Amino acid sequence: MRQFGLIGRKLGHSFSAKYFAEKFEREGLSSDCSYLLYELPEIERVEEFIASTPSLAGFNVTIPYKQQIIPYLDDLSDEARDIGAVNCVKILSDGRRVGYNTDVVGVRSSLESLLGDVAVESALILGTGGASQAVRYVLAERGIGYKIVSRDKERGDVTYDELTSEVVAASKLIVNCSPVGMYPAVEQAPVIDYGALSDGHFLFDLVYNPEITRFMEFGAAQGAHTLSGLDMLYAQAEAAWKIWNE
Ligand SMILES: NC(=O)c1ccc[n+]([C@@H]2O[C@H](COP(=O)([O-])OP(=O)(O)OC[C@H]3O[C@@H](n4cnc5c(N)ncnc54)[C@H](OP(=O)(O)O)[C@@H]3O)[C@@H](O)[C@H]2O)c1
């Protein structure tokens, strides 16, 4: 039996647990693999968790431990090191623990499907948390310049109040890396001038519940192309599965 799982502080209704349970069932792996949720009140408890789970082959990491897990690992992928956050850990046969960032894989594949061959020069990234770091990494990889929009002047390049319609009009890719619009606050949307959008705009919402957010609806009403965070969620889960089986 190979065991996988998710560590975080409060796990509630985890997408990953449902995703892997269904995957194992569908692919006839249920007798060999299981995926369990491990709520850890503090990251120090990760040692106890690993020691008491001898068949553990890998696990995902979520809020608030994506950075805090790093001192407990033996090695990091280049991407996880550059971004400074880990959401996937692989346990090698000799017990060494390697950290990866599969959000990057998810952002990469989502942007490929959203943008296709279209060359975008400048983007806006809304929010400055862990997901924002992964998006910055992929935009830099693709040579897309970006401005970071934050509620706090210290954290970003521009605040929502300072964001002019001209900048919104000129930024053909806008990525929502904030939780605004996420269930249950589904009526909310990031505060930008949606009237400045056109059919030349691409809006990527990392929020995946609901699948169609207000941000996407307001963009689509102006003719913009939109993508939900659901594709990214599937892509990062599959990337973790690939890493655990390599
Ligand atoms: N689809 C996927 O696979 C996937 C993967 C990872 C994350 N996500 C989603 O992406 C979102 C961000 O995740 P995260 O891990 O980066 O979260 P996080 O670390 O908590 O960061 C979220 C950022 O959003 C901004 N923010 C928070 N509350 C806000 C509010 N009320 N109004 C405006 N801005 C606000 C903050 O930036 P400022 O304080 O600088 O404004 C904060 O740094 C979440 O909804 C998460 O579910 C999706």
Ligand as a Chemical Component Dictionary entry (heavy atoms), coordinates in Angstrom:
data_LIG
# 
_chem_comp.id                   LIG 
_chem_comp.type                 NON-POLYMER 
_chem_comp.pdbx_formal_charge   0 
_chem_comp.three_letter_code    LIG 
# 
loop_
_chem_comp_atom.comp_id 
_chem_comp_atom.atom_id 
_chem_comp_atom.alt_atom_id 
_chem_comp_atom.type_symbol 
_chem_comp_atom.charge 
_chem_comp_atom.model_Cartn_x 
_chem_comp_atom.model_Cartn_y 
_chem_comp_atom.model_Cartn_z 
_chem_comp_atom.pdbx_ordinal 
LIG N1  N1  N 0  -6.679  26.969 -9.093 1  
LIG C1  C1  C 0  -5.667  26.534 -8.374 2  
LIG O1  O1  O 0  -5.089  25.464 -8.605 3  
LIG C2  C2  C 0  -5.187  27.383 -7.240 4  
LIG C3  C3  C 0  -3.913  27.178 -6.662 5  
LIG C4  C4  C 0  -3.503  28.034 -5.640 6  
LIG C5  C5  C 0  -4.362  29.035 -5.191 7  
LIG N2  N2  N 1  -5.585  29.188 -5.773 8  
LIG C6  C6  C 0  -6.501  30.239 -5.349 9  
LIG O2  O2  O 0  -5.854  31.478 -5.516 10 
LIG C7  C7  C 0  -6.249  32.375 -4.493 11 
LIG C8  C8  C 0  -5.019  32.912 -3.776 12 
LIG O3  O3  O 0  -4.333  31.845 -3.156 13 
LIG P1  P1  P 0  -3.020  32.110 -2.279 14 
LIG O4  O4  O 0  -2.563  30.780 -1.814 15 
LIG O5  O5  O -1 -2.058  32.995 -2.987 16 
LIG O6  O6  O 0  -3.657  32.902 -1.063 17 
LIG P2  P2  P 0  -2.934  33.907 -0.079 18 
LIG O7  O7  O 0  -1.513  33.501 0.090  19 
LIG O8  O8  O 0  -3.835  34.019 1.069  20 
LIG O9  O9  O 0  -2.897  35.300 -0.913 21 
LIG C9  C9  C 0  -4.007  35.911 -1.429 22 
LIG C10 C10 C 0  -3.669  37.381 -1.751 23 
LIG O10 O10 O 0  -4.870  37.990 -2.164 24 
LIG C11 C11 C 0  -4.974  39.303 -1.660 25 
LIG N3  N3  N 0  -6.234  39.408 -0.911 26 
LIG C12 C12 C 0  -6.633  38.695 0.163  27 
LIG N4  N4  N 0  -7.861  39.086 0.573  28 
LIG C13 C13 C 0  -8.233  40.083 -0.268 29 
LIG C14 C14 C 0  -9.377  40.910 -0.364 30 
LIG N5  N5  N 0  -10.404 40.793 0.507  31 
LIG N6  N6  N 0  -9.427  41.850 -1.337 32 
LIG C15 C15 C 0  -8.406  41.995 -2.222 33 
LIG N7  N7  N 0  -7.282  41.229 -2.178 34 
LIG C16 C16 C 0  -7.208  40.291 -1.213 35 
LIG C17 C17 C 0  -3.801  39.533 -0.734 36 
LIG O11 O11 O 0  -2.889  40.405 -1.394 37 
LIG P3  P3  P 0  -2.781  41.952 -0.932 38 
LIG O12 O12 O 0  -2.975  41.935 0.553  39 
LIG O13 O13 O 0  -1.402  42.328 -1.352 40 
LIG O14 O14 O 0  -3.861  42.692 -1.648 41 
LIG C18 C18 C 0  -3.185  38.140 -0.551 42 
LIG O15 O15 O 0  -1.805  38.155 -0.518 43 
LIG C19 C19 C 0  -7.207  31.585 -3.588 44 
LIG O16 O16 O 0  -8.530  31.845 -3.967 45 
LIG C20 C20 C 0  -6.851  30.154 -3.881 46 
LIG O17 O17 O 0  -7.974  29.287 -3.698 47 
LIG C21 C21 C 0  -6.005  28.394 -6.780 48 
# 
loop_
_chem_comp_bond.comp_id 
_chem_comp_bond.atom_id_1 
_chem_comp_bond.atom_id_2 
_chem_comp_bond.value_order 
_chem_comp_bond.pdbx_ordinal 
LIG N1  C1  SING 1  
LIG C1  O1  DOUB 2  
LIG C1  C2  SING 3  
LIG C2  C3  SING 4  
LIG C2  C21 DOUB 5  
LIG C3  C4  DOUB 6  
LIG C4  C5  SING 7  
LIG C5  N2  DOUB 8  
LIG N2  C6  SING 9  
LIG N2  C21 SING 10 
LIG C6  O2  SING 11 
LIG C6  C20 SING 12 
LIG O2  C7  SING 13 
LIG C7  C8  SING 14 
LIG C7  C19 SING 15 
LIG C8  O3  SING 16 
LIG O3  P1  SING 17 
LIG P1  O4  DOUB 18 
LIG P1  O5  SING 19 
LIG P1  O6  SING 20 
LIG O6  P2  SING 21 
LIG P2  O7  DOUB 22 
LIG P2  O8  SING 23 
LIG P2  O9  SING 24 
LIG O9  C9  SING 25 
LIG C9  C10 SING 26 
LIG C10 O10 SING 27 
LIG C10 C18 SING 28 
LIG O10 C11 SING 29 
LIG C11 N3  SING 30 
LIG C11 C17 SING 31 
LIG N3  C12 SING 32 
LIG N3  C16 SING 33 
LIG C12 N4  DOUB 34 
LIG N4  C13 SING 35 
LIG C13 C14 SING 36 
LIG C13 C16 DOUB 37 
LIG C14 N5  SING 38 
LIG C14 N6  DOUB 39 
LIG N6  C15 SING 40 
LIG C15 N7  DOUB 41 
LIG N7  C16 SING 42 
LIG C17 O11 SING 43 
LIG C17 C18 SING 44 
LIG O11 P3  SING 45 
LIG P3  O12 DOUB 46 
LIG P3  O13 SING 47 
LIG P3  O14 SING 48 
LIG C18 O15 SING 49 
LIG C19 O16 SING 50 
LIG C19 C20 SING 51 
LIG C20 O17 SING 52 
# 
